[in-house]
Amino acid sequence: MHSSEELCHKISALYPDIGKCGIDITATYDKSKKAWEIDLKKDAHKLKHYLETPDADACMEGKQCVALGLEIAQLKKNIAGNQY
């Protein structure tokens, strides 16, 4: 299993604009759900996404993180919509 730091770094590498807009990322393994809990936040905007182990493995291999990517795009859109 990957470490939370490895997963955060990989997500940041796959979605480099996350750091540009200042979104904080944390990854914690939730044993009860058997999935990684990915938390993204900036100011009052928060996103929680569960990434199951096979999806996290595929993400680490650079194969896919599609569902997470869609969630990140929505979070960025929400942030941009509230900045004037």
C-alpha atoms as one frame of an Amber mdcrd trajectory, in Angstrom:
protein
   0.000   0.000   0.000   1.155   3.516  -0.741   1.747   6.168   1.872  -0.427
   9.245   2.165   2.533  11.423   1.149   3.121   9.379  -2.005  -0.534   9.625
  -2.965  -0.667  13.392  -2.319   2.489  13.937  -4.388   1.110  11.850  -7.246
  -2.216  13.716  -7.237  -0.297  17.000  -7.245   1.839  15.742 -10.143  -1.208
  14.633 -12.154  -3.063  17.874 -11.411  -0.268  20.470 -11.106  -2.686  23.395
 -11.140  -3.972  22.337  -7.712  -0.948  23.877  -6.057  -1.237  26.982  -8.222
  -4.665  27.787  -6.860  -3.581  27.023  -3.279  -5.723  23.981  -2.528  -4.559
  21.923   0.434  -4.520  18.145  -0.087  -4.590  15.416   2.538  -4.914  11.680
   2.022  -5.897   9.333   4.838  -6.647   5.634   4.578 -10.071   4.824   6.026
  -9.911   1.189   7.145 -13.671   0.907   7.628 -14.365   1.978   4.026 -11.232
   0.292   2.675 -10.549   3.425   0.662  -8.381   6.512   0.666 -10.124   9.655
   1.854  -8.832  12.565  -0.193  -9.586  15.969   1.313  -9.099  19.114  -0.713
  -9.739  22.551   0.697  -9.221  26.212   0.023 -10.710  28.848   2.295 -14.328
  27.813   2.955 -14.426  25.375   0.014 -13.969  21.704   0.857 -14.116  18.481
  -1.092 -13.973  14.945   0.247 -13.447  12.149  -2.243 -13.035   8.432  -1.548
 -10.539   6.630  -3.733 -10.742   2.856  -3.458  -7.451   0.976  -3.266  -7.477
  -0.293  -6.901  -8.213   3.259  -8.087  -5.435   4.654  -5.887  -3.046   2.039
  -7.308  -4.028   2.993 -10.866  -3.591   6.647  -9.983  -0.109   5.953  -8.598
   0.767   4.185 -11.851  -0.407   7.243 -13.800  -3.181   5.254 -15.482  -6.271
   7.039 -14.197  -7.697   9.363 -11.608 -10.690  10.385 -13.683 -13.332  10.600
 -10.949 -10.983  12.551  -8.697 -10.049  14.812 -11.611 -13.702  15.636 -12.211
 -14.177  16.460  -8.529 -11.071  18.672  -8.556 -12.360  20.510 -11.632 -15.694
  21.137  -9.907 -13.977  22.423  -6.766 -11.830  24.797  -8.822 -14.936  26.012
 -10.672 -16.697  26.667  -7.342 -13.685  28.580  -6.036 -13.387  30.658  -9.199
 -17.098  31.457  -9.109 -16.790  32.982  -5.647 -13.743  35.137  -6.342 -14.388
  38.625  -7.644
